[in-house]
Amino acid sequence: MLEGVFTALVTPFKKNKEIDRESLKKIVDFQIKEGISGLVPMGTTGESPTVSIEENMDVVEMVVKLADGKVPVIAGTGSNCTEEAIKMTKMAKNMGADYSLQVNPYYNKPTQEGLYAHFMAIADAVDLPMVLYNILGRTGVNLETETLLRLAKHENIVAVKEASGSLPQMMDVIARKPKDFSVLSGDDNMGLALTLMGGHGIVSVASNIIPRWMEEMVSAARQGNLEKARTIHYELLPLFKAMFLETNPIPVKACMAMMGLLEEEYRLPLCPPSDSDREKLREMMRGQGLI
């Protein structure tokens, strides 16, 4: 089962907007050295909407090679086109990815039956474990619990990244899921709550910056050390909040640039943070002792 903290990796770019391979290596090395449970390239945090299929798969292949079997790689190969998702997932399997991350089809807003057929088609076509990514705010459609439970019967559908924002829905999923099915929080600020309710960890944005602290918090929660887990959560809460001062991944990339992990470059329509938000991020990073 997937347990622990899985970093939703940013995609570093050069000033000419090409993928920055050297910075990507630096980031992956940092994550593994700090004890992360796994890596998730080319999700939302990786700016997947603005990379080509070729670039998407190039990043996945680089991360698989850099991880070198030390940690599992959950490749972002989702799409609002089922055939495209199947194509990319086949490529990820051939590259050696351990799992694929499949987001709710966005913009076309399928029905629950459409969601079921979409995910089942991918699971049937590619023998690679799948993590479903339920994020209503980004896709305009919620993967309802009844639909998720139907999908979880498929041997290739093994986990959900739950970012619906609804604690009642998360509790319902945890209470009714198959025993060997992992439930991971897709929101850092709800990760502790979900883990204490019986979830298995977090797909984290904040762990791009603080992988060791995120692992400490989730480990403490899963071991029943509530005081330690709660203390870490509240110490990190200013950082969790700061990660969404502007649209993700703008704040996390700005903070990583302050740490010297990458050049602060985005692809339009994403752009640098405002001066006032940048100063708030800088103050938060100083307060956390990160710069």
Steps between C-alpha positions, in 0.01 A plus 500: 500500500601861446581655839687814602570823313520522122631826360299657220811617319530839336641511148800735489546711188790698361467865402426387144213290648660167415504230769794550735651153533774603742253656743273197471792279601576729794137487612470119475832449680382734778172311537664158524769624740229643726318166518190553287271200445446560129495746211214622282621671182267681260196558715337841540802624697720399207312740270376209292247712304780695330738221402474289187447125518865457403616731780266334749646160425854637489461625857348169612790308347756732662342461843482120466869488411601745773298314764676180388265276696568673833142626523188430292407739221133582439493639147246768415350370175141612538301685237147607417542285188485131588707384203772753582508382863535140383780594260700685766440232763635232266807714447545548876482125557765440235720765666486319832251711696353318799152658489301746292301797629167544322312825554126551453444607138490880514292749301286237323343412843387139446217339693580244770450226242739684269759524778462129569539407131802734462699359791402141424615536140846609618520228765400235245741625235816533712617256767640770727363587847289817489446779750178689434517877552174652620520878492167674450643853513733443205281276284142606564390145578506295821575128505217386725566229758268247337688539172837475673398179676397347167837593355693370801391147412738508202834343588692785333321780690679508834471849655337842488652843542205661674484876448125554495534729804219311673585329830166313503580356155850402613362324807243318287773379263723380786212323674388312190814443292654156441758400760796524260399837348699813597342840568743792472422864570549737210505802733787564742283679754257206515768230495522453875122482540465243222790290634355497851164393356666191354656633182847406385682828441527798268581591143665822603589837350674619818737203494674658201643727771483297824491127413651384829254697714204372302621143543549558875144628536337214309717238669411635845131497412509145369689383809245661733731772630228763488681770693801492269287488185279785617799712603665460159172575322451831677865595458463445126154654464636843391688325220193298398296819477775684311506233229160626386549876520481473123425215261711189556788460406585872496577532875691172533722581202571847639602344833715234335679774307576672833657170612712477186328187370392649167462812290165665556350442159140421404316436178212729412227537601672457837719792597716617794328598826416860579759701693284497813448124488868442430586695815248292699665185369844631591384585853346154538820331381706702746257419779531130420878525496519393137698798370 
